[in-house]
Amino acid sequence: MEGKVEYAYSGARDPGRRTIGDMLWSDPENEPPKELRDMQDMLRRLGVLMALAMLLAMIVLGVM
């Protein structure tokens, strides 16, 4: 009876069969690299600056 699982519900399994449950998994870091984070910050600041510049331009053009 070697290699046979006696009770399927007992948690025993065939030792020759590997499953994904046998592997140890660690969650990868779910954050982008520093260069990408820096670029995102720079683009965010640029977006705010552009919005303020457009607002200022509309106010100046509206006053004239």
Secondary structure, DSSP 8 states (H G I E B T S, - for coil): -TT--S-GGGT---TT---GGGS-------S--HHHHHHHHHHHHHHHHHHHHHHHHHHHHHH-
